[in-house]
Amino acid sequence: PRYVDVRITQLYNRRLCVTGFLLLLRDITQQHLMQTQLQQANGQLQQQLDQIQILQLKLQEQAIRDGLTDLFNRRYFDETLTQCFIQAESTHTPVAVVLLDVDYFKAVNDTFGHSAGDRVLQVLGQLLRHYCRPEDTACRYGGEEFALILPGLNYSAAWDVANQIRLAFQHNQIQFSHHRIQATLSAGVGMFPEDGTTLEQLLPKVDRALYAAKAAGRNQVQLGQAICSNQGSNLKA
């Protein structure tokens, strides 16, 4: 096909009557093809940019996600908790932090294999997502240990959430191959600002509450406040 630019000019006589038309035709086929190719190239470039943006978002997501459970990772936990502290301080609201650890997890791996252990962690990750509100943050803290950030919750409400998760996990028979695995978890609960106003202050107290739950027989939730009031307790795992 040929593409032509046409311009029409009316011709007049001395009496200003139209006596004809002047048609100027210019072949613009090559220009049209170049514009078409440029538009196609721009379209392809935009698609590539969109794909790059999608990949960047995926990489950013992978950088803050745990590959096994799809929960947020320790890095994201630290960053988010710090931001929650700043916001809570300005609004004078509490922030609860829960650390949860699967009891006798090494025995699960030794008995059923590491793939079975991975499945146990995945099930716990699903439970955490189920019991979390949109404003909460669930993370894999490391190994078989998990963490929750619960903005706006006091000790009692945070304990209820942790205990609901504990009970649901305890009664969940995890199917793996031809085995049914039952596991339990222990948890410790801490509170901003009562137990600390920084990561360095708060997390050790929550960790001590977790290990107090382990020392007391496992499969239970302990409050950091109770641990602080009983410094003489045996906190060995």
GROMACS elastic network, one bead per residue, 0.5 to 0.9 nm:
[ bonds ]
;  ai    aj funct       b0    kb
    1    29     6  0.79981   500
    2    27     6  0.74131   500
    2    28     6  0.78072   500
    2    29     6  0.54355   500
    2    30     6  0.88729   500
    3    26     6  0.86192   500
    3    27     6  0.61587   500
    3    28     6  0.54707   500
    3    30     6  0.83052   500
    3    31     6  0.88748   500
    3    32     6  0.70813   500
    4    25     6  0.63331   500
    4    26     6  0.54922   500
    4    28     6  0.53615   500
    4    29     6  0.67746   500
    5    24     6  0.80484   500
    5    25     6  0.57003   500
    5    26     6  0.50978   500
    5    27     6  0.63925   500
    5    28     6  0.63718   500
    6    23     6  0.67935   500
    6    24     6  0.57197   500
    6    26     6  0.65823   500
    6    27     6  0.89496   500
    7    22     6  0.81308   500
    7    23     6  0.57971   500
    7    24     6  0.51472   500
    7    25     6  0.66012   500
    7    26     6  0.86701   500
    8    21     6  0.66032   500
    8    22     6  0.57072   500
    8    24     6  0.64740   500
    8    25     6  0.88822   500
    9    20     6  0.86903   500
    9    21     6  0.55652   500
    9    23     6  0.65121   500
    9    24     6  0.82690   500
   10    18     6  0.65152   500
   10    19     6  0.77956   500
   10    20     6  0.61340   500
   10    22     6  0.62640   500
   10    23     6  0.88650   500
   11    16     6  0.86644   500
   11    17     6  0.81331   500
   11    18     6  0.55725   500
   11    19     6  0.56255   500
   11    20     6  0.50243   500
   11    21     6  0.52928   500
   11    22     6  0.67960   500
   12    15     6  0.74967   500
   12    16     6  0.50316   500
   12    17     6  0.51245   500
   12    19     6  0.54111   500
   12    20     6  0.71749   500
   12    21     6  0.87576   500
   13    16     6  0.51682   500
   13    17     6  0.55668   500
   13    18     6  0.67284   500
   13    19     6  0.64281   500
   14    17     6  0.73968   500
   15    18     6  0.88944   500
   16    19     6  0.87290   500
   18    21     6  0.80065   500
   27    30     6  0.79512   500
   27    31     6  0.87168   500
   28    31     6  0.51621   500
   28    32     6  0.60162   500
   28    33     6  0.85621   500
   29    32     6  0.51070   500
   29    33     6  0.61467   500
   29    34     6  0.86015   500
   30    33     6  0.51315   500
   30    34     6  0.61745   500
   30    35     6  0.86450   500
   31    34     6  0.50841   500
   31    35     6  0.61846   500
   31    36     6  0.85794   500
   32    35     6  0.51000   500
   32    36     6  0.61067   500
   32    37     6  0.85576   500
   33    36     6  0.50013   500
   33    37     6  0.60842   500
   33    38     6  0.84719   500
   34    37     6  0.50594   500
   34    38     6  0.60399   500
   34    39     6  0.85829   500
   35    39     6  0.61203   500
   35    40     6  0.85614   500
   36    39     6  0.51182   500
   36    40     6  0.61999   500
   36    41     6  0.85488   500
   37    40     6  0.50355   500
   37    41     6  0.60368   500
   37    42     6  0.85068   500
   38    42     6  0.60414   500
   38    43     6  0.84686   500
   39    42     6  0.50047   500
   39    43     6  0.60641   500
   39    44     6  0.85814   500
   40    44     6  0.61515   500
   40    45     6  0.84877   500
   41    44     6  0.50758   500
   41    45     6  0.60279   500
   41    46     6  0.85253   500
   42    46     6  0.60595   500
   42    47     6  0.85780   500
   43    46     6  0.50948   500
   43    47     6  0.62670   500
   43    48     6  0.86744   500
   44    47     6  0.50506   500
   44    48     6  0.62261   500
   44    49     6  0.86231   500
   45    48     6  0.50232   500
   45    49     6  0.61318   500
   45    50     6  0.85552   500
   46    50     6  0.60736   500
   46    51     6  0.85233   500
   47    50     6  0.50135   500
   47    51     6  0.61343   500
   47    52     6  0.85539   500
   48    52     6  0.60733   500
   48    53     6  0.85371   500
   49    53     6  0.61053   500
   49    54     6  0.85736   500
   50    53     6  0.50599   500
   50    54     6  0.61953   500
   50    55     6  0.86256   500
   51    54     6  0.50229   500
   51    55     6  0.61430   500
   51    56     6  0.85301   500
   52    55     6  0.50357   500
   52    56     6  0.60594   500
   52    57     6  0.85789   500
   53    57     6  0.61754   500
   53    58     6  0.85651   500
   54    57     6  0.51208   500
   54    58     6  0.61823   500
   54    59     6  0.86120   500
   55    59     6  0.60559   500
   55    60     6  0.84909   500
   56    59     6  0.50059   500
   56    60     6  0.60720   500
   56    61     6  0.84612   500
   57    60     6  0.50123   500
   57    61     6  0.60494   500
   57    62     6  0.84999   500
   58    62     6  0.60120   500
   58    63     6  0.85102   500
   59    63     6  0.61001   500
   59    64     6  0.88688   500
   60    63     6  0.50805   500
   60    64     6  0.67386   500
   60    65     6  0.87617   500
   61    64     6  0.54306   500
   61    65     6  0.60055   500
   61    72     6  0.89204   500
   62    66     6  0.73788   500
   62    67     6  0.74811   500
   62    70     6  0.89727   500
   63    66     6  0.82547   500
   63    73     6  0.82727   500
   63    75     6  0.86088   500
   63    76     6  0.86622   500
   64    71     6  0.85111   500
   64    72     6  0.55626   500
   64    73     6  0.54747   500
   64    74     6  0.79825   500
   64    75     6  0.66378   500
   64    76     6  0.54814   500
   64    77     6  0.87617   500
   65    68     6  0.88443   500
   65    69     6  0.83358   500
   65    70     6  0.57061   500
   65    71     6  0.56205   500
   65    73     6  0.51630   500
   65    74     6  0.88112   500
   65    76     6  0.79558   500
   65   139     6  0.83466   500
   65   140     6  0.86444   500
   66    69     6  0.58580   500
   66    70     6  0.50540   500
   66    71     6  0.54569   500
   66    72     6  0.57338   500
   66    73     6  0.52380   500
   66    74     6  0.86675   500
   66   139     6  0.80490   500
   66   140     6  0.67210   500
   67    70     6  0.54888   500
   67    71     6  0.79260   500
   67    73     6  0.89796   500
   68    71     6  0.81363   500
   68   118     6  0.73496   500
   68   119     6  0.89237   500
   68   121     6  0.80177   500
   68   122     6  0.67865   500
   69    72     6  0.85331   500
   69   118     6  0.85663   500
   69   121     6  0.68403   500
   69   123     6  0.82189   500
   69   124     6  0.84323   500
   69   125     6  0.56165   500
   69   126     6  0.77676   500
   69   140     6  0.75930   500
   70    73     6  0.86550   500
   70   122     6  0.83940   500
   70   125     6  0.77341   500
   70   139     6  0.87993   500
   70   140     6  0.86783   500
   71   125     6  0.67264   500
   71   126     6  0.88247   500
   71   128     6  0.89171   500
   71   129     6  0.81525   500
   71   137     6  0.87588   500
   71   138     6  0.62212   500
   71   139     6  0.51460   500
   71   140     6  0.60570   500
   72    75     6  0.81383   500
   72    76     6  0.61099   500
   72    77     6  0.69588   500
   72   137     6  0.77734   500
   72   138     6  0.64078   500
   72   140     6  0.62356   500
   72   141     6  0.85183   500
   73    76     6  0.54605   500
   73    77     6  0.62616   500
   73    78     6  0.89326   500
   73   138     6  0.87037   500
   73   139     6  0.53193   500
   73   140     6  0.52783   500
   73   141     6  0.62635   500
   73   142     6  0.79217   500
   74    78     6  0.62739   500
   74    79     6  0.87132   500
   74   139     6  0.66897   500
   74   140     6  0.64896   500
   74   141     6  0.50039   500
   74   142     6  0.69886   500
   74   147     6  0.87169   500
   75    78     6  0.54037   500
   75    79     6  0.64367   500
   75    80     6  0.86521   500
   75   141     6  0.87934   500
   76    79     6  0.51838   500
   76    80     6  0.59276   500
   76    81     6  0.83822   500
   76   139     6  0.79277   500
   77    80     6  0.52211   500
   77    81     6  0.59333   500
   77    82     6  0.85166   500
   77   137     6  0.77794   500
   77   138     6  0.81535   500
   77   139     6  0.63722   500
   77   140     6  0.85849   500
   77   141     6  0.77295   500
   77   147     6  0.79559   500
   77   148     6  0.85374   500
   77   149     6  0.80473   500
   78    81     6  0.53172   500
   78    82     6  0.62817   500
   78    83     6  0.87890   500
   78   199     6  0.75804   500
   79    82     6  0.53834   500
   79    83     6  0.64784   500
   79    84     6  0.88000   500
   80    83     6  0.51145   500
   80    84     6  0.61231   500
   80    85     6  0.86615   500
   80   137     6  0.82020   500
   80   149     6  0.84235   500
   81    85     6  0.61925   500
   81    86     6  0.87517   500
   81    95     6  0.87770   500
   81    97     6  0.87096   500
   81   149     6  0.69385   500
   81   198     6  0.89233   500
   81   199     6  0.76565   500
   82    85     6  0.51447   500
   82    86     6  0.65056   500
   82    87     6  0.88480   500
   82   198     6  0.73480   500
   82   199     6  0.71483   500
   83    86     6  0.51561   500
   83    87     6  0.62910   500
   83    88     6  0.85297   500
   84    87     6  0.51259   500
   84    88     6  0.58787   500
   84    89     6  0.83970   500
   84    95     6  0.72704   500
   84   149     6  0.85253   500
   84   151     6  0.71759   500
   85    88     6  0.50873   500
   85    89     6  0.60025   500
   85    90     6  0.86677   500
   85    94     6  0.86005   500
   85    95     6  0.72807   500
   85   192     6  0.73243   500
   85   193     6  0.83366   500
   85   197     6  0.70072   500
   85   198     6  0.75108   500
   86    89     6  0.52621   500
   86    90     6  0.65038   500
   86    91     6  0.88747   500
   87    90     6  0.52676   500
   87    91     6  0.62900   500
   87    92     6  0.83425   500
   87    93     6  0.84011   500
   88    91     6  0.50932   500
   88    92     6  0.54688   500
   88    94     6  0.62269   500
   88    95     6  0.69101   500
   88   151     6  0.78338   500
   88   152     6  0.80382   500
   88   192     6  0.83176   500
   88   193     6  0.88458   500
   89    92     6  0.50735   500
   89    93     6  0.68259   500
   89    94     6  0.82882   500
   89   193     6  0.83312   500
   89   197     6  0.88169   500
   90    93     6  0.80836   500
   91    94     6  0.89565   500
   93   151     6  0.78477   500
   93   152     6  0.57186   500
   93   153     6  0.83365   500
   93   154     6  0.89912   500
   93   192     6  0.85453   500
   93   193     6  0.88317   500
   94   150     6  0.87802   500
   94   151     6  0.64602   500
   94   152     6  0.50177   500
   94   153     6  0.61451   500
   94   154     6  0.62711   500
   94   191     6  0.67896   500
   94   192     6  0.54826   500
   94   193     6  0.66250   500
   94   194     6  0.85299   500
   95   149     6  0.70929   500
   95   150     6  0.57767   500
   95   152     6  0.53667   500
   95   153     6  0.60275   500
   95   154     6  0.72401   500
   95   190     6  0.85302   500
   95   191     6  0.57891   500
   95   192     6  0.50367   500
   95   193     6  0.75403   500
   96   148     6  0.79982   500
   96   149     6  0.60314   500
   96   151     6  0.61353   500
   96   152     6  0.72967   500
   96   153     6  0.57959   500
   96   154     6  0.64546   500
   96   155     6  0.70305   500
   96   157     6  0.89008   500
   96   158     6  0.62323   500
   96   189     6  0.69750   500
   96   190     6  0.57959   500
   96   192     6  0.63043   500
   97   147     6  0.71351   500
   97   148     6  0.56124   500
   97   150     6  0.61757   500
   97   151     6  0.84923   500
   97   158     6  0.79041   500
   97   188     6  0.82820   500
   97   189     6  0.57777   500
   97   190     6  0.51971   500
   97   191     6  0.61360   500
   97   192     6  0.79819   500
   97   202     6  0.85298   500
   97   203     6  0.81469   500
   97   206     6  0.73536   500
   98   146     6  0.81837   500
   98   147     6  0.54641   500
   98   149     6  0.67110   500
   98   150     6  0.80000   500
   98   158     6  0.76326   500
   98   159     6  0.84762   500
   98   162     6  0.71616   500
   98   187     6  0.66854   500
   98   188     6  0.56404   500
   98   190     6  0.64286   500
   98   191     6  0.88133   500
   98   206     6  0.70186   500
   98   207     6  0.89595   500
   98   210     6  0.86629   500
   99   141     6  0.81209   500
   99   145     6  0.70003   500
   99   146     6  0.57502   500
   99   148     6  0.65668   500
   99   162     6  0.89359   500
   99   186     6  0.83656   500
   99   187     6  0.54638   500
   99   188     6  0.53218   500
   99   189     6  0.66406   500
   99   190     6  0.85999   500
   99   203     6  0.87992   500
   99   206     6  0.66948   500
   99   207     6  0.68715   500
   99   209     6  0.86876   500
   99   210     6  0.65885   500
  100   141     6  0.88831   500
  100   144     6  0.83473   500
  100   145     6  0.55779   500
  100   146     6  0.50259   500
  100   147     6  0.60802   500
  100   148     6  0.82622   500
  100   162     6  0.81848   500
  100   166     6  0.88375   500
  100   185     6  0.65584   500
  100   186     6  0.56838   500
  100   188     6  0.66486   500
  100   189     6  0.89413   500
  100   210     6  0.70888   500
  100   221     6  0.87430   500
  101   105     6  0.86130   500
  101   143     6  0.88802   500
  101   144     6  0.57937   500
  101   146     6  0.62798   500
  101   147     6  0.88138   500
  101   184     6  0.87072   500
  101   185     6  0.54551   500
  101   186     6  0.54495   500
  101   187     6  0.63615   500
  101   210     6  0.77471   500
  102   105     6  0.56833   500
  102   120     6  0.88490   500
  102   121     6  0.82840   500
  102   124     6  0.88217   500
  102   144     6  0.57818   500
  102   145     6  0.67107   500
  102   146     6  0.86930   500
  102   183     6  0.72314   500
  102   184     6  0.60351   500
  102   186     6  0.65210   500
  102   187     6  0.88994   500
  102   219     6  0.87655   500
  103   106     6  0.84873   500
  103   107     6  0.89248   500
  103   144     6  0.87857   500
  103   183     6  0.68971   500
  103   184     6  0.55205   500
  103   186     6  0.65343   500
  103   214     6  0.79160   500
  103   218     6  0.67681   500
  103   219     6  0.72281   500
  104   107     6  0.53876   500
  104   108     6  0.68392   500
  104   183     6  0.80549   500
  104   184     6  0.82544   500
  104   185     6  0.86904   500
  105   108     6  0.50964   500
  105   109     6  0.65187   500
  105   110     6  0.86875   500
  105   117     6  0.72683   500
  105   120     6  0.89710   500
  105   144     6  0.70883   500
  105   183     6  0.81094   500
  106   109     6  0.51260   500
  106   110     6  0.60700   500
  106   111     6  0.84966   500
  106   117     6  0.83607   500
  107   111     6  0.58706   500
  107   112     6  0.82911   500
  108   111     6  0.52369   500
  108   112     6  0.57879   500
  108   113     6  0.70573   500
  108   114     6  0.79333   500
  108   116     6  0.73565   500
  108   117     6  0.60079   500
  108   120     6  0.87133   500
  108   181     6  0.81876   500
  108   183     6  0.82579   500
  109   112     6  0.55238   500
  109   115     6  0.77864   500
  109   116     6  0.67379   500
  109   117     6  0.52679   500
  109   118     6  0.86188   500
  110   113     6  0.56947   500
  110   114     6  0.75326   500
  110   117     6  0.89798   500
  111   114     6  0.89696   500
  112   115     6  0.78400   500
  112   116     6  0.57781   500
  112   117     6  0.74718   500
  112   176     6  0.87661   500
  112   179     6  0.81526   500
  112   181     6  0.86706   500
  113   116     6  0.54512   500
  113   117     6  0.65529   500
  113   118     6  0.89104   500
  114   118     6  0.61440   500
  114   119     6  0.86011   500
  115   119     6  0.63200   500
  115   120     6  0.87789   500
  115   176     6  0.87018   500
  116   119     6  0.50011   500
  116   120     6  0.63646   500
  116   121     6  0.88084   500
  116   175     6  0.89226   500
  116   176     6  0.62224   500
  116   177     6  0.84769   500
  116   181     6  0.84258   500
  117   120     6  0.50702   500
  117   121     6  0.64175   500
  117   122     6  0.87111   500
  117   144     6  0.89457   500
  118   121     6  0.51472   500
  118   122     6  0.62362   500
  118   123     6  0.87524   500
  119   123     6  0.62433   500
  119   124     6  0.86694   500
  119   174     6  0.78497   500
  119   175     6  0.86164   500
  119   176     6  0.74017   500
  120   123     6  0.52268   500
  120   124     6  0.63437   500
  120   125     6  0.86547   500
  120   174     6  0.68693   500
  120   176     6  0.89663   500
  120   181     6  0.80473   500
  120   182     6  0.87996   500
  120   183     6  0.79175   500
  121   124     6  0.51117   500
  121   125     6  0.61318   500
  121   126     6  0.87123   500
  121   144     6  0.67700   500
  122   126     6  0.63036   500
  122   127     6  0.87617   500
  123   126     6  0.50859   500
  123   127     6  0.63721   500
  123   128     6  0.87588   500
  123   169     6  0.81939   500
  123   172     6  0.87304   500
  123   174     6  0.75706   500
  124   127     6  0.50502   500
  124   128     6  0.62609   500
  124   129     6  0.87533   500
  124   146     6  0.88769   500
  124   165     6  0.84979   500
  124   169     6  0.67605   500
  125   128     6  0.51486   500
  125   129     6  0.63967   500
  125   130     6  0.87004   500
  125   138     6  0.80972   500
  125   139     6  0.83395   500
  125   140     6  0.79268   500
  125   146     6  0.83249   500
  126   129     6  0.52010   500
  126   130     6  0.62078   500
  126   131     6  0.88418   500
  127   131     6  0.62812   500
  127   132     6  0.85595   500
  127   165     6  0.66823   500
  127   168     6  0.76786   500
  127   169     6  0.74339   500
  128   131     6  0.53602   500
  128   132     6  0.60797   500
  128   138     6  0.63932   500
  128   139     6  0.87392   500
  128   146     6  0.89871   500
  128   148     6  0.81508   500
  128   165     6  0.69971   500
  129   132     6  0.52354   500
  129   133     6  0.82028   500
  129   137     6  0.85935   500
  129   138     6  0.67635   500
  130   133     6  0.81924   500
  131   161     6  0.72282   500
  131   164     6  0.81473   500
  131   165     6  0.71209   500
  132   135     6  0.78399   500
  132   136     6  0.56015   500
  132   137     6  0.72104   500
  132   138     6  0.73036   500
  132   148     6  0.84371   500
  132   150     6  0.82228   500
  132   161     6  0.84702   500
  133   136     6  0.52025   500
  133   137     6  0.82301   500
  133   150     6  0.83661   500
  134   137     6  0.79982   500
  135   149     6  0.88165   500
  135   150     6  0.75076   500
  135   151     6  0.70765   500
  136   148     6  0.71831   500
  136   149     6  0.56618   500
  136   150     6  0.50093   500
  136   151     6  0.65258   500
  137   147     6  0.81805   500
  137   148     6  0.56529   500
  137   149     6  0.50331   500
  137   150     6  0.68587   500
  137   151     6  0.88637   500
  138   146     6  0.75315   500
  138   147     6  0.59443   500
  138   149     6  0.66278   500
  138   150     6  0.88832   500
  139   142     6  0.88117   500
  139   145     6  0.89784   500
  139   146     6  0.57412   500
  139   147     6  0.51551   500
  139   148     6  0.63358   500
  139   149     6  0.84674   500
  140   143     6  0.75995   500
  140   144     6  0.77746   500
  140   145     6  0.63512   500
  140   147     6  0.62226   500
  140   148     6  0.88980   500
  141   144     6  0.79156   500
  141   145     6  0.53663   500
  141   147     6  0.56950   500
  142   145     6  0.52841   500
  142   146     6  0.67809   500
  143   146     6  0.81787   500
  148   162     6  0.89092   500
  150   153     6  0.60160   500
  150   154     6  0.89346   500
  150   158     6  0.71563   500
  151   154     6  0.87821   500
  153   156     6  0.78812   500
  153   157     6  0.56572   500
  153   158     6  0.57929   500
  153   191     6  0.86222   500
  154   157     6  0.54895   500
  154   158     6  0.60532   500
  154   159     6  0.84714   500
  154   191     6  0.71896   500
  155   158     6  0.52607   500
  155   159     6  0.59827   500
  155   160     6  0.86019   500
  155   189     6  0.73972   500
  155   190     6  0.74589   500
  155   191     6  0.67702   500
  155   223     6  0.74632   500
  155   225     6  0.85847   500
  156   159     6  0.51341   500
  156   160     6  0.62612   500
  156   161     6  0.88442   500
  157   160     6  0.50790   500
  157   161     6  0.64167   500
  157   162     6  0.87892   500
  158   161     6  0.51538   500
  158   162     6  0.62577   500
  158   163     6  0.85390   500
  158   189     6  0.71103   500
  158   190     6  0.87216   500
  158   191     6  0.89318   500
  159   162     6  0.51419   500
  159   163     6  0.59771   500
  159   164     6  0.85054   500
  159   188     6  0.85991   500
  159   189     6  0.67208   500
  159   221     6  0.69887   500
  159   222     6  0.80041   500
  159   223     6  0.74810   500
  160   163     6  0.50924   500
  160   164     6  0.60550   500
  160   165     6  0.86228   500
  161   164     6  0.51880   500
  161   165     6  0.63563   500
  161   166     6  0.86434   500
  162   165     6  0.52055   500
  162   166     6  0.61581   500
  162   167     6  0.87494   500
  162   187     6  0.69522   500
  162   188     6  0.84280   500
  162   189     6  0.80561   500
  162   221     6  0.69212   500
  163   167     6  0.61102   500
  163   168     6  0.84795   500
  163   187     6  0.82899   500
  163   220     6  0.73720   500
  163   221     6  0.63893   500
  164   167     6  0.52238   500
  164   168     6  0.61044   500
  164   169     6  0.85082   500
  165   168     6  0.51151   500
  165   169     6  0.60095   500
  165   170     6  0.84530   500
  165   185     6  0.89273   500
  166   169     6  0.52103   500
  166   170     6  0.60644   500
  166   171     6  0.87414   500
  166   184     6  0.69444   500
  166   185     6  0.60667   500
  166   186     6  0.73769   500
  166   187     6  0.80617   500
  166   219     6  0.71538   500
  166   220     6  0.73067   500
  166   221     6  0.80587   500
  167   170     6  0.50163   500
  167   171     6  0.62679   500
  167   172     6  0.85693   500
  167   184     6  0.82902   500
  167   185     6  0.89439   500
  167   219     6  0.86977   500
  168   171     6  0.53748   500
  168   172     6  0.61315   500
  169   172     6  0.51246   500
  169   173     6  0.83341   500
  169   182     6  0.81895   500
  169   183     6  0.70656   500
  169   184     6  0.63039   500
  169   185     6  0.74652   500
  170   173     6  0.80075   500
  170   182     6  0.66533   500
  170   183     6  0.58985   500
  170   185     6  0.75167   500
  170   219     6  0.80908   500
  171   182     6  0.73632   500
  171   183     6  0.84142   500
  171   184     6  0.85948   500
  172   181     6  0.83874   500
  172   182     6  0.65536   500
  172   183     6  0.79988   500
  173   180     6  0.57536   500
  173   181     6  0.56085   500
  173   182     6  0.51855   500
  173   183     6  0.81322   500
  174   179     6  0.80865   500
  174   180     6  0.53823   500
  174   182     6  0.62668   500
  174   183     6  0.84344   500
  175   178     6  0.72301   500
  175   179     6  0.59842   500
  175   181     6  0.64139   500
  176   179     6  0.52189   500
  176   180     6  0.61943   500
  176   181     6  0.72977   500
  177   180     6  0.81684   500
  184   218     6  0.79115   500
  184   219     6  0.55166   500
  184   220     6  0.87917   500
  185   214     6  0.88978   500
  185   218     6  0.69377   500
  185   219     6  0.50399   500
  185   220     6  0.71603   500
  185   221     6  0.87647   500
  186   210     6  0.64190   500
  186   211     6  0.81215   500
  186   213     6  0.58878   500
  186   214     6  0.62408   500
  186   218     6  0.54328   500
  186   220     6  0.50994   500
  186   221     6  0.59164   500
  186   222     6  0.82392   500
  187   206     6  0.87479   500
  187   207     6  0.88092   500
  187   209     6  0.74164   500
  187   211     6  0.81421   500
  187   212     6  0.89802   500
  187   213     6  0.65454   500
  187   214     6  0.83047   500
  187   218     6  0.86207   500
  187   219     6  0.79207   500
  187   220     6  0.64059   500
  187   222     6  0.63256   500
  187   223     6  0.86142   500
  188   205     6  0.86263   500
  188   206     6  0.53934   500
  188   207     6  0.65303   500
  188   208     6  0.74385   500
  188   211     6  0.75868   500
  188   212     6  0.79324   500
  188   213     6  0.69764   500
  188   220     6  0.86414   500
  188   221     6  0.56438   500
  188   223     6  0.57449   500
  188   224     6  0.65807   500
  189   205     6  0.85673   500
  189   206     6  0.55441   500
  189   207     6  0.84433   500
  189   209     6  0.66348   500
  189   210     6  0.75056   500
  189   221     6  0.73748   500
  189   222     6  0.62583   500
  189   224     6  0.55456   500
  189   225     6  0.83332   500
  190   194     6  0.81010   500
  190   195     6  0.62074   500
  190   196     6  0.86063   500
  190   202     6  0.68654   500
  190   203     6  0.76534   500
  190   205     6  0.67701   500
  190   207     6  0.86794   500
  190   209     6  0.78702   500
  190   223     6  0.63335   500
  190   225     6  0.70730   500
  191   194     6  0.55904   500
  191   195     6  0.53857   500
  191   196     6  0.73100   500
  191   197     6  0.89642   500
  191   202     6  0.74108   500
  191   206     6  0.83528   500
  191   223     6  0.89478   500
  191   224     6  0.76539   500
  191   225     6  0.81564   500
  192   195     6  0.58251   500
  192   196     6  0.57144   500
  192   197     6  0.58790   500
  192   198     6  0.83384   500
  192   202     6  0.72593   500
  193   196     6  0.50858   500
  193   197     6  0.50734   500
  193   198     6  0.85274   500
  193   202     6  0.83197   500
  194   197     6  0.77665   500
  194   202     6  0.86953   500
  194   225     6  0.79213   500
  195   201     6  0.71435   500
  195   202     6  0.54317   500
  195   203     6  0.86776   500
  195   205     6  0.68665   500
  195   206     6  0.83333   500
  195   224     6  0.71813   500
  195   225     6  0.69811   500
  195   228     6  0.84254   500
  196   199     6  0.76040   500
  196   200     6  0.80125   500
  196   203     6  0.82196   500
  196   205     6  0.83560   500
  197   200     6  0.84212   500
  197   201     6  0.64892   500
  197   202     6  0.66410   500
  198   201     6  0.52306   500
  198   202     6  0.60519   500
  198   203     6  0.83227   500
  199   202     6  0.53215   500
  199   203     6  0.56894   500
  199   204     6  0.83841   500
  200   203     6  0.61348   500
  200   204     6  0.69543   500
  201   204     6  0.64386   500
  201   205     6  0.72486   500
  202   205     6  0.55093   500
  202   206     6  0.64581   500
  202   207     6  0.87451   500
  203   206     6  0.50253   500
  203   207     6  0.59747   500
  203   208     6  0.85119   500
  204   208     6  0.60988   500
  204   209     6  0.86029   500
  205   208     6  0.50330   500
  205   209     6  0.62544   500
  205   210     6  0.86815   500
  205   224     6  0.57379   500
  205   225     6  0.83574   500
  205   227     6  0.78381   500
  205   228     6  0.75531   500
  206   209     6  0.50191   500
  206   210     6  0.62834   500
  206   211     6  0.87898   500
  206   222     6  0.88566   500
  206   223     6  0.77055   500
  206   224     6  0.54852   500
  207   210     6  0.50264   500
  207   211     6  0.63452   500
  207   212     6  0.85281   500
  207   224     6  0.82957   500
  208   211     6  0.51374   500
  208   212     6  0.60081   500
  208   213     6  0.86175   500
  208   224     6  0.72136   500
  208   227     6  0.73026   500
  208   228     6  0.89727   500
  208   235     6  0.67311   500
  209   213     6  0.63328   500
  209   214     6  0.87641   500
  209   221     6  0.81598   500
  209   222     6  0.54009   500
  209   223     6  0.58676   500
  209   225     6  0.83972   500
  209   226     6  0.81076   500
  209   227     6  0.60161   500
  209   228     6  0.86917   500
  209   235     6  0.81276   500
  210   213     6  0.51558   500
  210   214     6  0.65011   500
  210   215     6  0.88073   500
  210   220     6  0.89930   500
  210   221     6  0.74039   500
  210   222     6  0.64503   500
  210   223     6  0.82934   500
  210   224     6  0.83090   500
  210   235     6  0.88363   500
  210   237     6  0.88573   500
  211   215     6  0.60742   500
  211   216     6  0.84665   500
  211   218     6  0.87348   500
  211   222     6  0.87425   500
  211   235     6  0.56948   500
  211   236     6  0.64119   500
  211   237     6  0.53551   500
  212   216     6  0.60409   500
  212   217     6  0.87961   500
  212   218     6  0.85567   500
  212   221     6  0.89575   500
  212   222     6  0.68560   500
  212   227     6  0.75665   500
  212   233     6  0.78836   500
  212   234     6  0.71760   500
  212   236     6  0.71137   500
  212   237     6  0.73569   500
  213   216     6  0.51246   500
  213   217     6  0.66588   500
  213   218     6  0.54146   500
  213   219     6  0.73899   500
  213   220     6  0.58193   500
  213   221     6  0.60300   500
  213   222     6  0.55214   500
  213   223     6  0.89481   500
  213   235     6  0.83221   500
  213   237     6  0.84504   500
  214   217     6  0.55581   500
  214   219     6  0.75205   500
  214   220     6  0.78675   500
  214   235     6  0.80239   500
  214   236     6  0.77344   500
  214   237     6  0.54383   500
  215   218     6  0.66502   500
  215   234     6  0.69906   500
  215   235     6  0.59584   500
  215   236     6  0.57913   500
  215   237     6  0.53147   500
  216   219     6  0.89573   500
  216   220     6  0.82479   500
  216   234     6  0.86569   500
  216   235     6  0.85360   500
  217   220     6  0.77595   500
  218   221     6  0.84050   500
  222   225     6  0.87492   500
  222   226     6  0.74657   500
  222   227     6  0.78238   500
  223   226     6  0.53792   500
  223   227     6  0.66099   500
  223   228     6  0.88882   500
  224   227     6  0.50370   500
  224   228     6  0.61751   500
  224   229     6  0.87379   500
  225   228     6  0.51370   500
  225   229     6  0.64498   500
  225   230     6  0.88854   500
  226   229     6  0.52654   500
  226   230     6  0.65212   500
  227   230     6  0.51050   500
  227   231     6  0.63193   500
  227   232     6  0.88824   500
  227   233     6  0.75873   500
  228   231     6  0.57326   500
  229   232     6  0.88193   500
  230   233     6  0.58189   500
  231   234     6  0.85462   500
  232   235     6  0.86964   500
  234   237     6  0.89739   500
